[in-house]
Amino acid sequence: MNQKRDKSNSPRLVGLAVYIARLCIPEELSSTVVDYPSDFEVSTRSAVTMDNVKVLYFPLKAMAEGIRLILAYVGQDFEYVRISEEEWPTVKPNTPFGQVPVIEINGKRHAQTSSILRYLGKKNGLGGKTLEEDFEIDQVVDFFNDLRLSGYWNVLELNSCIVTNFVRAASLHYEKDEKKKAVLKEELYNNYFPEMFERLNDIITRNNGYMAVGKLTWADFMFAGMYDRMKVMLAMPDLDEKYPKFKKLEQTVLNLPKVKEYCANQPEYN
Ligand SMILES: N[C@@H](CCC(=O)N[C@@H](CS)C(=O)NCC(=O)O)C(=O)O
């Protein structure tokens, strides 16, 4: 072997050293090692595969899809446990917060979509390289969640009492009263959404077509998994045309070879 060190290989050697160090560091400490070169990311994936992983959710893409996409991307085998309406009452008490998605790793169940994605992302080199980059990713994801879950205050009179009530924009999807729906839509669509979506568009533009830190991170899997469902829930089928960068980001993730292969073989659901 040539003992002379080629400078161009240095980042790779540093990556290798960190890789070996990670294998020797106990699991709970290894997640603190974040400062590794970007070309190290791919090689870490095989080091972090986990045994016996299950994703529990309803037979929908919705909130669990980003989790499934990131697992497919990093080559982590998992079982998708589709819970039917009839099964849910017995599953619910056995989840951390009475909600899904849940990821089960070696028999232990964990919840909250953003937390799950953040964990999987960091474990697989899809987080920030520094604490500050992680901060940026987190804040964009929080903003995206605000947008996705945005709503309005609604004043109701119930049994002669005035009640203020926070109604999620997503509930537009379920609103049966057409008149009420029209009023809500007007407020959200004229005042709220244009500004919020413009901001998201700017963020994606500034980050080379990604959500944060100018490269692919776990936040992009969150976006790609949620995007279609968000259009339906917020009743905004024209988002693709209004903001082509949204669709492009979704497609960037869906066209990653392992993700593409997973999507081509996954069962039909919404
Ligand atoms: N904050 C949670 C929200 C999860 C959530 O709202 N889950 C819904 C399905 S999308 C649920 O489990 N609903 C059934 C129930 O609450 O009984 C997350 O981000 O994962």
The ligand as a Gaussian input file, in Angstrom:
#p B3LYP/6-31G(d) Opt

LIG

0 1
 N      -48.359000      15.521000      16.726000
 C      -48.579000      14.183000      16.237000
 C      -49.983000      14.142000      15.671000
 C      -50.369000      12.740000      15.242000
 C      -51.829000      12.653000      14.851000
 O      -52.561000      13.656000      14.771000
 N      -52.258000      11.415000      14.572000
 C      -53.608000      11.137000      14.198000
 C      -53.663000      10.536000      12.809000
 S      -52.973000      11.623000      11.575000
 C      -54.171000      10.082000      15.148000
 O      -53.449000       9.260000      15.661000
 N      -55.499000      10.088000      15.296000
 C      -56.201000       9.074000      16.032000
 C      -56.534000       9.466000      17.441000
 O      -56.129000      10.544000      17.912000
 O      -57.235000       8.672000      18.092000
 C      -47.524000      13.865000      15.162000
 O      -46.943000      14.790000      14.604000
 O      -47.234000      12.689000      14.921000

